[in-house]
Amino acid sequence: MSSIRTNAWDELVTSALLGTDRRTPPADVLAPGREAPVALLDAAAVHTVRRRAGLRPAAARPRPEPAPPDDRRELPEPAHRRLAALLADRAAPAGSGGRRGAAPDLTELLPQWLAAANDRGYRAPASLLPALLDAARARTDLRTSALRFAGPRGIWLAGLNPEWRFALRGTAAGPALPAPGDGQAVRRLWEEGLFAERVSLLGSLRAHDPAAAVALLAETWATERAEDRLLFLDSLRTELSDADEPFLDQALSDRSRNVRATAAELLSALPGSALAGRMAARAACCVSLDRTAAVATIAVEAPHECDAGMEHDGVVPTAPSGRGERSWWLGQLVEATPLATWPERLGGRTPKEIVALPVADGWGDELHAAWCRAAVRQHDALWARALLGAPSQPPATGPGTSSLGERAKLLATLRAEERAGWVAGFISAHGLSEAFQLLGVCAVPWAEPLGRAVVDALDIARDAGNYPWSFSGVMGLAERCLDPVEARRLELLTAVPDEPEGASPGAGSYWSEAFRRLVATLRLRAEMHTELSA
């Protein structure tokens, strides 16, 4: 074959892309008696060899440092195989029918598997680290648990692949932090470490020695970026105490509005702080007991202005669109006021009695919503119970709030068993249609009374003859949160029931399919825990 010119490669590529019938190959490629496509491929093969032969070897890069050791326990072989299956299923395309079929959804079981493996102190198998990091890259909800499971070797591996760079920003699985008592190492990492490492260090030190964490933060506070100051300040929520008040008072004058607002929020969570006292004095001027009314009534006189002192203490002066300024200011004052203020202010009544009082001039919803936020901020279970009321009471006539979102936050202040009992009572009284948000704050696995209430409510919905699709969210939660021992009870519900008169056509078959999937998932979860306990 004749020699190929320097620019022949581009011409060959063009002919290949357009086709030899539309773009004749270069004349020096064609040979008598040979078809153009064959001649083109032969020329491309020859030229490819020449191009590769002409490459100069690149300078060898330094070998990476060996992966750090990981002294955690090795994963049992059955659990190793299970993890490989869960990670392989992660990339499988979703079925065209959505949540149809009786097979468990393995992608929803991966978070539980990782949590259980981390609780037992296992290390990730080296062969599965790439798939694990890919899973964490695709799903942010997996990152904390996946990076913790991947451990130091996963972080080492992430440093070799730009697609896994997110792992280097993680706070839960970064390089080993110095011991809180090693002052020299702590100071070195604080002054020289990456931002994620410094956040992790501050959190670790805060849990061990809260005062030392504040002192360390105070040293560099003035030189930190505003967004960094905000995240550092947020770490003080752990072990928040009156000892933090001097530092938080200084942060009230910060140049960043968000930092000032966070400092004010933290101070208001300290009932003994000077800011909480100032807010209580302001709120007391706005909320009082009207003793002239025939029935004891709460009178409200919302602020007429937001003065400089209120702004300094974290009150945002500009109301959101559609919200009245006075109600906006009132809500912020009451939210930041210690709840212990109100029994004395309102005639020595208990929180339950206070919440039951009528509120004049239509201010009830605003006042109760502010009390809800205060109970959540101050972690006050007594007020949370009062605002929640009895679970059997209709939500629209509840004592504190009809908002399911606010109720879920109030429930989070209660102990796990009390929370589960309240939600179980709510479901028994009102069914599942409004319970999804409430179920989301209950501890996993669900306590037996809550699990029984959910199963009974699903059984009632099935007997009503409607399609199960409106309960798909609850079904998904049940697959992840029901205690696996409930599989035995649910087995009876997998049969196709007789369709009652007026039932939706085929609804029984769909319910049977949904319950079979639920049973299969619960049994698979039980197997997963058995494998991890081997």
N, C-alpha and C positions, 0 to 999 in steps of 0.2 A: 504494500500500500504506500502511496506517495506520502511524503511528509506533510504534517498538518501545521498550518500557519498559527501564529501566536494567538490571534483573536478567533480561531476556529471554534473554540469551546462555546463561546456565546452564540455563534451561528448554529452550532449543533443543537444547543438548547432551544433556540427559537424554532428550528425546523421540527424538533420533537414536540414542542408545545402546540404548534399550529397544524402539524401533520405534513408529511412529505408531499401529499398531493396539492397542498396549498402553498407550501414553502419548500422549494427544491433545495436539498442539501448543497453545500459548497461543491464546486466542480472537482476539487482534488479529492473529495470523498467518494464520488461516484466512480465505478469501474464498469467497463463494458460487460454486458450480459448479467449484471447483478441488479436486483431490485433495490430501489432507493431505501425502503425501510430497513432491509438487511444491512446495506452498506452503512447506513446511519448508525445502527447499533454496533457494528464492528468498529467504526471510527470512534464512537463514544467509549468503547471498552479500551481501545488502545490509548486514547487520550487520558482516560482516568488513571491508567497505570503510570503514564508519564507525569501527570500532575502529582500523584502520590510519591513517586520516586524523587521528584524535585523538592519535596518538603524538607526543611532543615529541622532536625530534632530540637524540641524546646528544652530549655534548661529545667532540670528536675527540681520540683518544689520540695521544700523540707518535709520530711515525714511528720505527720501529726503526732502529738504527744499521745501516749497510751491512754485508753479510757480509765477514768478513776475507778477504784473498787466500789462495790456495792455489797455490803455485808448482810443485807436482809435475806430472809428465807427464800429458798428456791420454790417456785410454783409447782404444786403436784401435777403430774402428767395429765390426769383427766381435766384439771382446770386449765392447763396449757392448751389442750385441744379445744376446750370450750371457748377460750379467748380468741383462738385463731378463727373459729367459726363466726363469732360475733363480729370480728373485724372484717372478715371476708363478706359478710352479709351487709355491712355498712355501706358498701359501694354498689349494692344491687339496686337496679332501678325499681321504683315503686310500681306496684301492680296497677293495671289500668282501672281496676274497680275500686281503688282506694282501700279502705279498711274492710275488705271482704275476705272470705275464706276463714278456715278454722285454725290456720297455722299462726303461731306466735310471731309478733313483730320483734325480731331480734335487735333492731337498732334501738328500741326503747329499753332493752335490758342491759345494754352496755354500761350506762351510768351506774346502775345498781351493782353490776359485777365489779366495776372499778372501785366503788365505795367499799364493798365487802372485802376485796383483796387488800386495799389500803388499811382497813381496820385490822386485818390479820397480819400485817407486816410483811407481805410478800414483795419480791422484786420482779420486775418485768423480764421475761425471757429476751435475751439479746436478739434472737431471730425475729421477734415480733415488734421490735422497737420502731422500724420504719413504718409499718402499718399503723402502729399506735400514734405516732406523730402525725401521720396523714389524717387520721381520724380527728385528732385534736385541732389540726389546721382547719378542717372542714366544719367543725362544730365547736363554737366557743363555749357552749355549756359543758363540754367535756374537759376543757383545758386544765382546770385546777386539779381534778382527780387524775387525769391522764398524765400530767407532768409529775405529779407526786408519785404515781406508780412507776413512771419511766425512770425517775431518780437521777443520780448524777451521770449515769451512762447515757440516758436519753438527752440530757442537756449537752453533753460532750458531742453526741452524734448530731444534734441540731446545729451546732456550730460549723458543721461541714457541709450543710445544705441550705442555701438561701431561702428555700421554700419553707423551712422550719424556723425561720428567724424569730417568729412570734414566741417560741419557747424561751429565748434568751431574755425576753421582757417579762417573763412570768415572775410571780412573787412567792409561789409556793414550792417551787422545785429548783430554784437557782443553786449556786454554789453553797456549800455548807457555811452557815453563819458562825461567827466566833461565839464562844461562850459569853453570856452576859457579864460575867465577872472578869473577863479578860479586857481590862480597860484599854490597853494599848492597841489590841487588835480591833476592838470596837471603834475606837477613834480613827484608826487607819481606814477601815472600810467606810465609815461615815464621811470622811474627807475625800477619799479616792474612788469609792465604788460607783457603779452605775446606779441610775435612779431606782430601778427595780430592787437592786440589792439594798439600797438605803431604806426604801419603804419596808422591806422585809426585816431589816435590822431594827428599825424603830418599833415595828410591831412585836418582835421577839423581846426587845428590851422592855417595852411597855408591859408585857405580861409578867416579866420577872421583877422589874424595879420601875414602877411608874414615874417616880420622881426623877430618876436618872434619865429616863427617856425625854422628859420635858426639858431637863437641863441641857441635854445634848442638842435638842431641837432649837433651844433658845440661842445657843452659841452662833448658829449660822442663819438664823431666821431672817435677818435683814438682807442677806445676800441671795436668798432663794427666789426662784421665779414664782409668780403669782399662782400658776396652776399647780406647781409643786407644793407651795405652802398650803394650798387647799387640801391636797391629798395627805400631807403630813398631819395637818390639823384633824382630819377625819379619823386618823389612827388613834386619837386620844379618846374616842368613844369607849375603847377598851379600858376597864378599870378607872373610869371617870370618877373623880372625887373632888372634895373641896380644896385639896392641895393644888389642883390645877387652876383655881380661880385667878391668881395673879397673872399667870401667863395668858389666859383667855381674856382677861380684862385688857391687856395690852393689845391683843389681836382685834379688839373692838374698834381700834383706831387704824387698822390696816388700810392700805391704799386700795386694796381689792374689795369690791362690794361683796363678792361671793365668800371671801374669807371672813369678812365682818359678819355676814349672815350666819355662817357656820359657827363662829365663836359665840354669837348671841344664842343660837339654838342650844349649844352645849352648856352655856351658863344657865339657861332657863331650866335645864334638866337637873340643876343643882339647887334644890329648894332653899338652901341657906345662903345662896350667893347674893351679892348686892344687887345684881341685875334682876334676879327673881323678885327681890323685895321691891324694887322700883316698879316693876311690871304689876305686882300685886296691888300696890298703892294706886296705880292708874286704873286697873281693872275694877277695883273696889269702888271707885268714883262712878263707874259706868253701870255696875250691876248691884242691885240692892233688893231688899224685901219691902214690898208695898204693904204696910200694915193698915192702911186705910180701907183696903178692899175687903169685901165681905168674906172672901176666901183668900188665904195667904197666896200671894202672887209675886213673881219675880218681875221687877221693873228694870228696864234697860234704857240707858241714855248713852248712845254711842258717841265717841269723840267727834268734835266738830272740826278738828284740825290735827295734823301730824306735825308736831313741833320738832325742833332740833334734838331735844333730849330723846324723844321716841325714835327718831332716825338713828341716833348714836347707839341705842340699845337694840337695833336690828329690825325695827318696824319699817317695812317697805312702803314708801308713801304713795306710789302709783298703783292703783287697783287694776287688775286684769280687765280686759274688755268684757262688758256686760255685767260687771260687778260694781255695786255702789261703794264709794270711798269710805263712808262711815262704817258700814258693815265689815269692810275689808280691814280697817284699822281695829275695830272691836275684836274681830276673830283673832288677830295676831296678839293683842294684849291678853286675852283670856287664855289662849294657847300657851303663852309663856308664863302664866301665873301658877305658882305652886297650888296644887289641888287642895292642900290642907287649909288654904285661905277660906274656902267657901263654907264649910260647916259653921265656923265662927261668924262669918259674915251673914249667913242666912238662917239665923235663929237656932244654932246648935243642932241642926238636922243632920242625918246620915246622908251619904251620897245617894242611896236609893230614894230617900225621901226628897232630896233636892231635885233629882232628875224628874220626879213625879209631879213637881209643882208646875202650875200653869205659868206661862211667860207672856207678859203683856205685849200688845202692839205687834204681834207677828214676829217677834225676835227669837222664838223658840228654836227653830231649825239652826239659825246661825250660832246661838249660844251652845246648843247641844253638840254641834259639829266641832266647835272649838274645844269643848270639854273632851270629846273623843280624841282629838289630836293631842291634847295635854296628857290624857291617860296613857296613850301610846308612847309619847316622848318621855314621860316620867315613870314608865313601867309600873303603873299603879293598878294592881289587879282588883282592888276593892271598887274603884271607880269604873273599871272595865266591866265588872259584873253588873253594876248598877245600870250602865248605859246599854248593855246587851239585853238585860231583862230576861224573862223566862223564854226558853227556846220555843215553847208552844204558842207564844203570843204572835199574832200576825205581824209580819215585818212592817206593814204600813202604819201600824199603831204601836210600834215598839217604843219603849221609854226614852231611848237616846237617839237612835238613828235608824232610818230604813235603808240606808246605803249598805249593800253587801260588801263593798270594798272597805268601808270603815269598820263594819262588823268583823271582817277577816283580820284587820289590824288589831282590833281590841282582843280578839281571841288569842292572838299571838302573845299577849302579855300573861296569859293563864298557863298553869302547868299542863303538861301534855295530856294527862289523863282527864283533867277537867275540861280541856278543850275538846277532846274526842267525845266526852259525854254530852256536852252542849250541842255539838253538831249532830250527834246521833238523835237527840231529842228534837232538833229542828227538822231533820229528815223524816222522822216518824210523824211529825205534825203536819209538815208542808210538802213532803215529797222531794224529788231530786231536781225539779226544774230550776230552783234558785240556790242550789247547794254547791255548785261547782267551785266558786271562789272560796267558800268556807272549807271545803274538803282539802283545798290546796295548802292550808296552813296546819293540817293535822300531821302528827308524827307518823313515820312509816316504820314497820307495817302498822296499819290501822289497828287500834285496840278492838277487842272482841265485840263490845256493844256497838261500836261504829260500823265495823264490818257487817254485823248482823243487820243493822238498820239499812245499809246500802243494798245488801242482797235482797232483803224483804221489799224494799222500794222498787228494785228492778223487777222482782217477781210480780208485783202489783201492776207495773207498767206493761209487762208482757201480757198479763191476763186482760188488760184493757183492750188489747187487739190493735194497738197502734204500731207503726214501724219503729224499730229501735234506733233509727238514725239520730233522732233528737237527743238521745242519751249517749251518743258516741264519745263525748268528752268524759262523762262519768265512767263509761266502760274502759276507756283508756287509762284513767286514774286507777280504777279497780285492778287492772292488770298489773300495775306497778306497785300498788299500795296495799291491797288486801293481803292478809296473812295467808300463806300457802295452805294452811290447814283447812281453809274454807273450801278448798277444791272438792272435798267429800260432800259438803252440803249442796254445792252447785251442780254436782253430777246429775241430780234429779231434774234440773232445769234444762238439760241439753236435749231432752226429747222434744219432738215437734208436738206442740199442744193442739188440741182441737180448737178450731177457730170459732169464737163466739159470734153470735149474730151481729152484723154490722161491722165486723172487724175488717181491717185493710187486707186486701187479697195478698196471700203469701207472707203475711207478717210473722206467722208462727215459724216458718222456715228460717226467716232472717234472724229471729230471736234465738233459735236453736243454734245457728251458726255462730252467733255472737257469744253465746254461753260456752260453746265448745272451744272457741278460741280463748276465752277467759280461763277455763279449766286447764287447757293445755299450757297456757302461760304460767299459771300458778304452779303447776307441776314442774315446769322447766325451772322456775325460780328456786323451787325446793331442791332440785338436782344440782343447781349451781352452787348453792350453799353447802350441800353435802360434799361436792367436789373440792370446795375451798377449805373444808374442815378436815380433809383427809390427812 
